Amino acid sequence: MPLLVAVVALVVFGLAMLYSASWDFSYAAFGDKMYLFNRQVMWLGLGLMAATVLAFFDYHHWRRLVVPAMAVTVLLLLVVLVMSEVRFNAKRAVLDGSVQPSELAKLVSILYLAVWLYAKRQMLQDLSFGLIPLGVILGVVGGLIYQQPDLSAAATVLMLGGLLFFLAGGDIKQISVLLVIAVIAAWLVVSVSLTGQERVTDFVAGIKDPLQASYHVRRSFEAIVNGGWFGMGIGNSLSKVTGLPVPPTDSIFAVVVEELGWFGGVSLVGLYGFLVWRGLVIARRAPDMLGTLLASGLVMWIGLEALINMAVMVGLLPFAGNALPFVSSGGSNLVTTLAALGILFNISRQAGEATVTDEEWRSYSAVANLRWGNGRRSISRSRRSRSAEEQTSRR
């Protein structure tokens, strides 16, 4: 119930802010002030249907479905590269710009990696069963997304893959190697990508002097300063009608702060924080390791998307095109996010129903504690009952 309350609050808040941020943009781009809002309501209905179905769909069935789902996702990513039209110097959508397969790829990648890591949990210490297959999976999906190009989505998939590998009990040495490879790969991508070079250059300049940041970030700063403590009131943003780039999508957090002030911005951050916390509680209470990996990956994906979007708007990260979950205009992101929450609700409904074997519990215990505490060895140690210990001492 607490998770449901948080989701309803975010959905209602998102619709109100999207209506405020989109009417001028919709009229200028489509000749209809309600165009983006109406489409968001349509996608919201579809997303709620998907969430309802998945909330009653046993998440264990994904063990049989993830391979076909991943195959369809890879096919859609290939279709985007071959058949999609170029919009804003990128090929990211199909069906006249209505569907972005990269959003589906994030969700399916979490499902696939959670199932794969669960199946291989006893062999992750072996390089040939751990890091190398993980690199191939992430390389194929991330590489196809990068070719669109969508740097932020590719980076999101890679970060989620590394996080799930860590939670599943991957060897620290392998994780260290993965981090080194990721840093080298990021440096190479920035070196060969004009878009990456421009974003990093603007970010560094903005860190040194906010007045030298990119135009987008400077206009975002202007909106945030205008908002003050309690904002200018819903619908009264000036920046959204005077040149703030794409206020209904990437820049909507700046509109939120301008209209609701520091108080509104912090409240929104608090809602996301509460959502992530409840998701991690569900992960800790999941009946098995598969549920823990799925719940952790899904809720951290949503939190990561929100964090990147808001951090970019205040100049703390290089510019990225991540949507603000539940708030930004975008059907693909909204539907996949609600679908992820449907799976999370299903895991929550099954909490405590399954009997976990001793061998599986050792891995699950490490994941449930997010591998902190006294270190991986002590966390993963098999647990014995008090009566068993007494019998052993008597012997």
Sine and cosine of phi, psi and omega as CSV:
sin_phi,cos_phi,sin_psi,cos_psi,sin_omega,cos_omega
0.00,0.00,-0.69,0.72,0.05,-1.00
-0.86,0.51,-0.63,0.78,0.04,-1.00
-0.90,0.43,-0.67,0.74,0.01,-1.00
-0.88,0.47,-0.66,0.75,0.03,-1.00
-0.88,0.48,-0.69,0.73,0.01,-1.00
-0.90,0.45,-0.66,0.75,-0.01,-1.00
-0.91,0.41,-0.70,0.71,0.02,-1.00
-0.88,0.48,-0.68,0.74,0.01,-1.00
-0.88,0.48,-0.68,0.74,0.00,-1.00
-0.92,0.39,-0.63,0.78,0.00,-1.00
-0.91,0.41,-0.73,0.68,-0.01,-1.00
-0.90,0.43,-0.71,0.70,0.04,-1.00
-0.86,0.51,-0.68,0.73,-0.01,-1.00
-0.89,0.46,-0.67,0.74,0.01,-1.00
-0.90,0.44,-0.67,0.74,0.00,-1.00
-0.89,0.46,-0.71,0.71,-0.03,-1.00
-0.95,0.30,-0.56,0.83,0.04,-1.00
-0.91,0.42,-0.66,0.75,0.04,-1.00
-0.86,0.50,-0.69,0.72,-0.01,-1.00
-0.91,0.42,-0.64,0.77,-0.11,-0.99
-0.99,0.11,-0.27,0.96,-0.20,-0.98
-0.95,-0.30,-0.26,0.97,-0.17,-0.98
-0.89,0.46,-0.68,0.73,-0.01,-1.00
-0.94,0.34,-0.68,0.73,0.02,-1.00
-0.89,0.46,-0.67,0.74,0.00,-1.00
-0.90,0.44,-0.66,0.75,-0.01,-1.00
-0.92,0.39,-0.66,0.75,-0.02,-1.00
-0.94,0.35,-0.59,0.80,-0.09,-1.00
-1.00,-0.01,-0.54,0.84,-0.13,-0.99
-0.81,-0.59,-0.08,1.00,0.01,-1.00
0.97,0.24,0.23,0.97,-0.02,-1.00
-0.60,-0.80,0.88,-0.47,-0.05,-1.00
-0.90,0.44,-0.42,0.91,-0.07,-1.00
-0.99,-0.14,0.09,1.00,-0.15,-0.99
-0.86,0.52,-0.83,0.55,-0.05,-1.00
-0.92,0.40,-0.62,0.79,0.01,-1.00
-0.90,0.44,-0.72,0.70,0.00,-1.00
-0.88,0.47,-0.65,0.76,0.03,-1.00
-0.92,0.40,-0.60,0.80,0.02,-1.00
-0.91,0.42,-0.64,0.77,0.04,-1.00
-0.90,0.44,-0.63,0.78,0.04,-1.00
-0.89,0.46,-0.74,0.68,0.01,-1.00
-0.92,0.39,-0.53,0.85,0.06,-1.00
-0.88,0.47,-0.68,0.73,0.05,-1.00
-0.86,0.50,-0.70,0.71,0.03,-1.00
-0.90,0.44,-0.67,0.74,0.01,-1.00
-0.90,0.43,-0.64,0.77,0.03,-1.00
-0.91,0.42,-0.60,0.80,0.07,-1.00
-0.89,0.45,-0.71,0.71,0.02,-1.00
-0.89,0.46,-0.68,0.74,-0.01,-1.00
-0.90,0.44,-0.64,0.77,0.00,-1.00
-0.90,0.43,-0.71,0.70,0.00,-1.00
-0.89,0.46,-0.72,0.69,-0.06,-1.00
-0.94,0.33,-0.42,0.91,0.05,-1.00
-0.91,0.41,-0.41,0.91,0.02,-1.00
-0.95,-0.32,0.15,0.99,0.01,-1.00
-0.98,-0.20,0.91,-0.42,-0.08,-1.00
-0.82,0.57,0.86,-0.52,-0.08,-1.00
-0.90,0.43,-0.30,0.95,0.05,-1.00
-0.91,0.40,-0.40,0.92,0.02,-1.00
-0.92,0.40,-0.32,0.95,0.02,-1.00
-0.90,0.43,-0.31,0.95,0.05,-1.00
-0.89,0.46,-0.47,0.88,0.03,-1.00
-1.00,-0.08,-0.32,0.95,-0.15,-0.99
-0.97,-0.23,-0.24,0.97,-0.14,-0.99
-0.93,0.36,-0.55,0.84,0.00,-1.00
-0.91,0.41,-0.77,0.63,0.10,-1.00
-0.87,0.50,-0.61,0.79,0.01,-1.00
-0.90,0.44,-0.67,0.74,0.03,-1.00
-0.92,0.39,-0.62,0.79,0.03,-1.00
-0.89,0.46,-0.69,0.73,0.03,-1.00
-0.90,0.43,-0.64,0.76,0.00,-1.00
-0.89,0.45,-0.72,0.69,0.03,-1.00
-0.88,0.47,-0.64,0.76,0.04,-1.00
-0.88,0.48,-0.68,0.73,0.02,-1.00
-0.90,0.43,-0.62,0.79,0.04,-1.00
-0.90,0.43,-0.59,0.81,0.06,-1.00
-0.94,0.35,-0.63,0.77,0.03,-1.00
-0.88,0.48,-0.64,0.77,0.03,-1.00
-0.85,0.52,-0.70,0.71,-0.04,-1.00
-0.93,0.36,-0.52,0.85,-0.10,-0.99
-1.00,-0.01,-0.66,0.75,-0.21,-0.98
-0.91,-0.42,-0.29,0.96,-0.10,-1.00
-0.95,0.31,0.53,-0.85,0.06,-1.00
-0.99,0.15,0.42,-0.91,-0.02,-1.00
-0.99,0.13,0.81,-0.59,0.07,-1.00
-0.73,-0.68,0.80,-0.60,-0.04,-1.00
0.81,0.59,0.69,0.73,0.06,-1.00
0.89,0.45,0.47,0.88,0.00,-1.00
-0.51,-0.86,0.42,-0.91,0.10,-0.99
-0.93,-0.36,0.98,-0.18,-0.10,-0.99
-0.78,-0.62,-0.21,0.98,-0.16,-0.99
-0.72,-0.70,0.40,-0.92,0.11,-0.99
-0.83,-0.56,0.11,-0.99,0.00,-1.00
0.84,0.54,0.81,0.59,0.05,-1.00
0.86,0.52,0.66,0.75,0.07,-1.00
0.98,0.19,0.16,0.99,-0.09,-1.00
-1.00,0.06,-0.45,0.89,-0.12,-0.99
-0.80,-0.59,0.79,-0.62,0.07,-1.00
-0.95,-0.32,0.96,-0.26,0.00,-1.00
-0.87,0.49,-0.38,0.92,0.00,-1.00
-0.89,0.45,-0.53,0.85,0.06,-1.00
-0.93,0.37,-0.67,0.74,0.07,-1.00
-0.89,0.45,-0.60,0.80,-0.02,-1.00
-0.88,0.47,-0.59,0.81,0.03,-1.00
-0.89,0.46,-0.73,0.68,-0.01,-1.00
-0.91,0.42,-0.75,0.66,-0.05,-1.00
-0.92,0.40,-0.57,0.82,0.03,-1.00
-0.88,0.47,-0.65,0.76,0.04,-1.00
-0.89,0.45,-0.72,0.69,0.01,-1.00
-0.88,0.48,-0.72,0.69,-0.05,-1.00
-0.91,0.42,-0.72,0.69,-0.04,-1.00
-0.92,0.39,-0.62,0.79,0.02,-1.00
-0.89,0.46,-0.71,0.70,0.01,-1.00
-0.91,0.41,-0.69,0.73,-0.02,-1.00
-0.91,0.42,-0.71,0.71,0.01,-1.00
-0.91,0.41,-0.58,0.81,0.05,-1.00
-0.91,0.42,-0.68,0.74,-0.01,-1.00
-0.93,0.37,-0.53,0.85,-0.07,-1.00
-0.97,-0.23,0.31,0.95,-0.16,-0.99
-0.87,0.49,-0.46,0.89,0.00,-1.00
-0.99,0.11,-0.15,0.99,-0.09,-1.00
-0.86,-0.51,0.20,0.98,-0.07,-1.00
-0.93,0.37,-0.36,0.93,0.02,-1.00
-0.95,0.30,-0.34,0.94,0.03,-1.00
-0.99,0.15,0.82,-0.57,-0.07,-1.00
-0.85,0.53,-0.62,0.79,-0.05,-1.00
-0.95,0.31,-0.32,0.95,0.03,-1.00
-0.95,-0.31,-0.15,0.99,-0.07,-1.00
-0.94,-0.35,-1.00,0.04,-0.16,-0.99
-0.91,0.41,-0.68,0.74,-0.08,-1.00
-0.90,0.43,-0.79,0.61,0.06,-1.00
-0.87,0.50,-0.61,0.79,0.03,-1.00
-0.87,0.49,-0.70,0.72,0.02,-1.00
-0.88,0.48,-0.61,0.79,0.02,-1.00
-0.91,0.41,-0.72,0.69,-0.01,-1.00
-0.87,0.48,-0.77,0.64,-0.02,-1.00
-0.93,0.38,-0.57,0.82,-0.01,-1.00
-0.90,0.43,-0.66,0.76,0.00,-1.00
-0.91,0.41,-0.78,0.63,-0.05,-1.00
-0.93,0.37,-0.75,0.66,0.00,-1.00
-0.90,0.44,-0.60,0.80,0.02,-1.00
-0.91,0.42,-0.66,0.75,0.02,-1.00
-0.91,0.41,-0.63,0.78,0.03,-1.00
-0.93,0.37,-0.64,0.77,0.00,-1.00
-0.88,0.47,-0.53,0.85,-0.03,-1.00
-0.94,0.34,-0.18,0.98,-0.07,-1.00
-0.93,0.38,-0.63,0.77,-0.13,0.99
-1.00,-0.04,0.57,-0.82,0.10,-0.99
-0.67,-0.74,1.00,0.09,-0.11,-0.99
-0.89,0.45,-0.67,0.75,-0.07,-1.00
-0.92,0.39,-0.66,0.76,0.02,-1.00
-0.92,0.40,-0.65,0.76,0.04,-1.00
-0.89,0.46,-0.68,0.73,0.02,-1.00
-0.91,0.42,-0.61,0.80,0.02,-1.00
-0.89,0.46,-0.70,0.72,0.02,-1.00
-0.88,0.47,-0.68,0.73,-0.01,-1.00
-0.91,0.41,-0.67,0.74,0.01,-1.00
-0.90,0.43,-0.66,0.75,0.01,-1.00
-0.91,0.40,-0.61,0.80,0.05,-1.00
-0.89,0.46,-0.71,0.70,0.04,-1.00
-0.90,0.44,-0.63,0.78,-0.01,-1.00
-0.90,0.43,-0.70,0.71,0.00,-1.00
-0.91,0.41,-0.60,0.80,0.05,-1.00
-0.89,0.46,-0.64,0.77,0.05,-1.00
-0.90,0.44,-0.73,0.68,-0.03,-1.00
-0.92,0.39,-0.50,0.86,-0.01,-1.00
-0.96,0.27,-0.16,0.99,0.03,-1.00
0.98,-0.22,0.37,0.93,0.02,-1.00
-0.86,0.51,0.52,-0.85,-0.03,-1.00
-0.88,0.48,0.68,-0.73,-0.03,-1.00
-0.86,0.50,-0.61,0.79,0.01,-1.00
-0.90,0.44,-0.67,0.74,0.03,-1.00
-0.91,0.42,-0.63,0.78,0.03,-1.00
-0.90,0.44,-0.64,0.77,0.04,-1.00
-0.89,0.45,-0.67,0.74,0.05,-1.00
-0.88,0.47,-0.66,0.75,0.01,-1.00
-0.88,0.48,-0.65,0.76,0.02,-1.00
-0.90,0.43,-0.67,0.74,0.02,-1.00
-0.89,0.46,-0.71,0.71,0.02,-1.00
-0.88,0.47,-0.65,0.76,-0.01,-1.00
-0.90,0.44,-0.65,0.76,0.02,-1.00
-0.90,0.43,-0.70,0.72,0.01,-1.00
-0.89,0.45,-0.69,0.72,0.00,-1.00
-0.89,0.45,-0.66,0.75,0.02,-1.00
-0.89,0.45,-0.66,0.76,0.02,-1.00
-0.90,0.44,-0.66,0.76,0.03,-1.00
-0.91,0.41,-0.66,0.75,0.00,-1.00
-0.88,0.47,-0.72,0.70,0.01,-1.00
-0.90,0.44,-0.57,0.82,-0.04,-1.00
-0.93,0.38,-0.57,0.82,-0.08,-1.00
-0.98,-0.18,-0.20,0.98,-0.05,-1.00
-0.98,-0.19,0.85,-0.52,0.05,-1.00
-0.90,0.44,-0.62,0.78,0.03,-1.00
-0.90,0.44,-0.69,0.72,0.02,-1.00
-0.89,0.45,-0.67,0.74,0.02,-1.00
-0.89,0.46,-0.69,0.73,-0.02,-1.00
-0.89,0.45,-0.67,0.74,-0.04,-1.00
-0.93,0.37,-0.66,0.75,0.01,-1.00
-0.92,0.39,-0.65,0.76,0.02,-1.00
-0.88,0.47,-0.71,0.71,0.03,-1.00
-0.90,0.44,-0.61,0.79,-0.01,-1.00
-0.91,0.42,-0.73,0.68,0.00,-1.00
-0.88,0.47,-0.67,0.74,0.03,-1.00
-0.90,0.45,-0.62,0.78,0.01,-1.00
-0.93,0.36,-0.54,0.84,0.05,-1.00
-0.91,0.41,-0.64,0.76,0.00,-1.00
-0.95,0.33,-0.65,0.76,-0.04,-1.00
-0.47,-0.88,0.94,-0.33,-0.02,-1.00
-0.81,0.59,-0.47,0.88,0.01,-1.00
-0.95,0.32,-0.25,0.97,0.03,-1.00
-0.98,-0.20,0.13,0.99,0.03,-1.00
-0.94,0.35,0.10,-0.99,0.02,-1.00
-0.89,0.45,0.36,-0.93,0.02,-1.00
-0.82,0.57,-0.67,0.74,-0.03,-1.00
-0.86,0.50,-0.74,0.67,-0.04,-1.00
-0.94,0.35,-0.60,0.80,0.03,-1.00
-0.89,0.46,-0.65,0.76,0.03,-1.00
-0.93,0.37,-0.54,0.84,0.07,-1.00
-0.91,0.41,-0.68,0.73,0.07,-1.00
-0.85,0.53,-0.67,0.74,0.01,-1.00
-0.86,0.51,-0.70,0.71,0.00,-1.00
-0.90,0.44,-0.66,0.75,-0.03,-1.00
-0.92,0.40,-0.66,0.75,0.04,-1.00
-0.90,0.44,-0.66,0.75,0.03,-1.00
-0.87,0.49,-0.55,0.84,-0.07,-1.00
-0.93,0.36,-0.52,0.85,0.00,-1.00
0.87,0.49,-0.56,-0.83,-0.06,-1.00
-0.98,0.17,-0.68,0.73,-0.12,-0.99
-0.85,-0.53,0.12,0.99,0.15,-0.99
0.99,0.15,0.11,-0.99,-0.02,-1.00
-1.00,-0.08,-0.04,1.00,-0.03,-1.00
0.98,-0.17,0.58,-0.82,-0.02,-1.00
-0.87,0.49,0.78,-0.63,0.00,-1.00
1.00,-0.03,-0.11,0.99,-0.10,-0.99
-0.97,-0.25,0.22,0.98,0.03,-1.00
-0.88,0.47,0.70,-0.72,0.05,-1.00
-1.00,-0.04,-0.59,0.81,-0.10,-1.00
-0.90,0.43,-0.52,0.86,-0.04,-1.00
-0.93,0.38,-0.33,0.94,0.02,-1.00
-0.93,-0.37,0.09,1.00,-0.02,-1.00
-0.82,-0.57,0.38,0.92,0.15,-0.99
0.87,-0.49,0.01,1.00,0.10,-1.00
-0.89,0.45,0.86,-0.51,-0.07,-1.00
-0.88,0.47,0.68,-0.74,0.07,-1.00
0.56,0.83,0.91,0.42,-0.02,-1.00
-0.87,0.49,-0.48,0.88,-0.01,-1.00
-0.97,0.23,-0.24,0.97,-0.11,-0.99
-0.88,-0.47,-1.00,-0.09,-0.10,-1.00
-0.88,0.48,-0.57,0.82,-0.16,-0.99
-0.98,-0.18,0.24,0.97,-0.14,-0.99
-0.93,0.37,-0.44,0.90,0.04,-1.00
-0.91,0.42,-0.59,0.81,0.06,-1.00
-0.89,0.45,-0.62,0.78,0.04,-1.00
-0.92,0.40,-0.65,0.76,0.02,-1.00
-0.85,0.53,-0.74,0.67,-0.05,-1.00
-0.94,0.35,-0.59,0.81,0.00,-1.00
-0.92,0.40,-0.62,0.79,-0.07,-1.00
-1.00,0.03,-0.48,0.88,-0.03,-1.00
-0.91,-0.41,-0.09,1.00,0.08,-1.00
0.97,0.24,-0.12,-0.99,0.02,-1.00
-0.84,0.54,-0.62,0.78,-0.01,-1.00
-0.87,0.49,-0.72,0.70,0.00,-1.00
-0.92,0.40,-0.65,0.76,0.01,-1.00
-0.90,0.44,-0.70,0.71,0.01,-1.00
-0.92,0.39,-0.58,0.81,0.04,-1.00
-0.89,0.45,-0.66,0.76,0.04,-1.00
-0.90,0.43,-0.69,0.72,0.06,-1.00
-0.86,0.51,-0.65,0.76,0.02,-1.00
-0.89,0.45,-0.62,0.79,0.05,-1.00
-0.89,0.45,-0.69,0.72,0.05,-1.00
-0.90,0.44,-0.66,0.75,0.03,-1.00
-0.88,0.48,-0.65,0.76,0.03,-1.00
-0.91,0.42,-0.65,0.76,0.02,-1.00
-0.87,0.49,-0.72,0.69,0.00,-1.00
-0.89,0.45,-0.67,0.74,0.00,-1.00
-0.87,0.49,-0.72,0.69,0.01,-1.00
-0.90,0.43,-0.59,0.81,0.04,-1.00
-0.90,0.44,-0.64,0.77,0.03,-1.00
-0.94,0.33,-0.52,0.85,0.11,-0.99
-0.89,0.45,-0.69,0.73,0.05,-1.00
-0.89,0.46,-0.65,0.76,0.03,-1.00
-0.88,0.48,-0.66,0.75,-0.01,-1.00
-0.92,0.40,-0.54,0.84,-0.04,-1.00
-1.00,-0.04,0.02,1.00,-0.04,-1.00
-0.86,0.51,0.54,-0.84,-0.07,-1.00
-0.95,0.32,-0.28,0.96,0.00,-1.00
-0.44,-0.90,0.06,-1.00,-0.06,-1.00
-0.92,0.40,-0.56,0.83,0.03,-1.00
-0.87,0.49,-0.72,0.69,0.03,-1.00
-0.88,0.47,-0.62,0.78,0.02,-1.00
-0.90,0.44,-0.72,0.70,0.01,-1.00
-0.90,0.44,-0.69,0.72,0.00,-1.00
-0.89,0.46,-0.77,0.64,-0.04,-1.00
-0.89,0.46,-0.69,0.72,0.00,-1.00
-0.89,0.45,-0.73,0.68,-0.03,-1.00
-0.90,0.44,-0.68,0.73,-0.06,-1.00
-0.92,0.38,-0.72,0.70,-0.07,-1.00
-0.96,0.29,-0.55,0.83,0.04,-1.00
-0.95,0.32,-0.50,0.87,0.11,-0.99
-0.88,0.48,-0.75,0.66,0.00,-1.00
-0.88,0.47,-0.70,0.71,0.02,-1.00
-0.90,0.43,-0.62,0.78,0.00,-1.00
-0.92,0.40,-0.66,0.75,0.04,-1.00
-0.86,0.51,-0.72,0.69,-0.01,-1.00
-0.90,0.43,-0.69,0.72,-0.03,-1.00
-0.88,0.48,-0.71,0.70,-0.03,-1.00
-0.89,0.45,-0.72,0.70,-0.02,-1.00
-0.87,0.50,-0.73,0.69,-0.05,-1.00
-0.95,0.31,-0.61,0.79,0.01,-1.00
-0.91,0.42,-0.60,0.80,0.03,-1.00
-0.89,0.45,-0.66,0.75,-0.06,-1.00
-0.93,0.37,-0.33,0.94,0.05,-1.00
-0.94,-0.33,0.27,0.96,0.13,-0.99
0.96,0.26,0.37,0.93,-0.02,-1.00
-1.00,-0.08,-0.16,0.99,0.05,-1.00
-0.64,-0.77,0.43,-0.90,0.12,-0.99
-0.86,0.51,0.46,-0.89,-0.11,-0.99
-0.87,0.50,0.72,-0.69,0.03,-1.00
-0.65,-0.76,0.41,-0.91,-0.07,-1.00
-0.99,-0.11,0.43,0.90,0.00,-1.00
-0.93,0.38,0.67,-0.74,0.06,-1.00
-0.98,0.20,0.41,-0.91,0.11,-0.99
-1.00,0.01,0.94,-0.34,-0.13,-0.99
-0.80,0.59,0.70,-0.72,0.03,-1.00
0.96,0.30,-0.21,0.98,-0.10,-0.99
-0.91,-0.41,-0.75,0.66,-0.02,-1.00
-0.91,0.42,0.54,-0.84,0.11,-0.99
-0.93,0.36,0.73,-0.69,0.01,-1.00
0.40,-0.92,0.92,-0.38,-0.06,-1.00
-0.94,0.35,-0.66,0.75,-0.06,-1.00
-0.88,0.47,-0.72,0.70,0.00,-1.00
-0.91,0.41,-0.67,0.74,-0.04,-1.00
-0.91,0.41,-0.71,0.71,-0.03,-1.00
-0.91,0.41,-0.71,0.70,-0.02,-1.00
-0.93,0.38,-0.58,0.82,0.04,-1.00
-0.91,0.42,-0.70,0.71,0.03,-1.00
-0.92,0.39,-0.58,0.82,0.07,-1.00
-0.89,0.46,-0.66,0.75,0.04,-1.00
-0.88,0.48,-0.65,0.76,0.01,-1.00
-0.93,0.37,-0.53,0.85,0.09,-1.00
-0.87,0.50,-0.70,0.71,0.05,-1.00
-0.89,0.45,-0.64,0.77,0.01,-1.00
-0.89,0.46,-0.66,0.75,0.04,-1.00
-0.90,0.44,-0.61,0.79,0.02,-1.00
-0.90,0.44,-0.66,0.75,0.05,-1.00
-0.89,0.46,-0.65,0.76,0.01,-1.00
-0.90,0.44,-0.63,0.77,-0.02,-1.00
-0.91,0.42,-0.46,0.89,-0.06,-1.00
-0.99,-0.10,0.07,1.00,-0.04,-1.00
-0.83,0.55,0.80,-0.60,0.07,-1.00
0.99,0.12,0.01,1.00,-0.06,-1.00
-1.00,0.10,-0.52,0.85,-0.11,-0.99
-1.00,-0.04,0.43,-0.90,0.12,-0.99
-0.98,-0.18,0.87,-0.49,-0.09,-1.00
-1.00,-0.07,0.76,-0.65,0.03,-1.00
-0.93,0.36,0.33,-0.95,-0.04,-1.00
-0.87,0.49,-0.66,0.75,-0.06,-1.00
-0.93,0.38,-0.64,0.77,0.03,-1.00
-0.95,0.32,-0.57,0.82,-0.03,-1.00
-0.88,0.47,-0.53,0.85,0.00,-1.00
-0.88,0.47,-0.69,0.72,0.03,-1.00
-0.94,0.33,-0.67,0.74,-0.02,-1.00
-0.89,0.46,-0.63,0.78,0.00,-1.00
-0.86,0.50,-0.66,0.75,0.01,-1.00
-0.90,0.43,-0.65,0.76,-0.03,-1.00
-0.95,0.33,-0.66,0.75,-0.06,-1.00
-0.88,0.48,-0.53,0.85,0.04,-1.00
-1.00,-0.01,0.20,0.98,0.00,-1.00
0.80,0.60,0.47,0.88,0.12,-0.99
0.85,0.52,0.50,0.87,0.14,-0.99
-0.97,-0.23,-0.27,-0.96,0.03,-1.00
1.00,-0.08,-0.79,-0.61,-0.09,-1.00
-1.00,-0.07,0.26,0.96,0.00,-1.00
0.97,-0.23,0.30,-0.95,-0.12,-0.99
-0.91,0.42,-0.63,0.78,-0.06,-1.00
-0.90,0.44,-0.72,0.69,-0.04,-1.00
-0.95,0.32,-0.53,0.85,0.01,-1.00
-0.94,0.33,-0.64,0.77,-0.08,-1.00
-0.99,0.15,-0.03,1.00,-0.06,-1.00
-0.89,0.46,0.66,-0.75,0.01,-1.00
-0.88,0.48,0.53,-0.85,-0.07,-1.00
-0.95,-0.30,0.69,-0.73,0.00,-1.00
-0.87,-0.50,0.54,-0.84,0.00,-1.00
-0.96,0.26,0.30,-0.95,0.00,-1.00
-0.90,0.44,-0.62,0.78,-0.02,-1.00
-0.90,0.43,-0.61,0.79,0.02,-1.00
-0.91,0.43,-0.64,0.76,0.01,-1.00
-0.91,0.42,-0.61,0.79,0.00,-1.00
-0.92,0.40,-0.65,0.76,0.03,-1.00
-0.88,0.47,-0.65,0.76,0.00,-1.00
-0.90,0.44,-0.66,0.75,-0.01,-1.00
-0.92,0.40,-0.58,0.82,0.02,-1.00
-0.91,0.41,-0.61,0.79,0.01,-1.00
-0.92,0.40,0.00,0.00,0.00,0.00
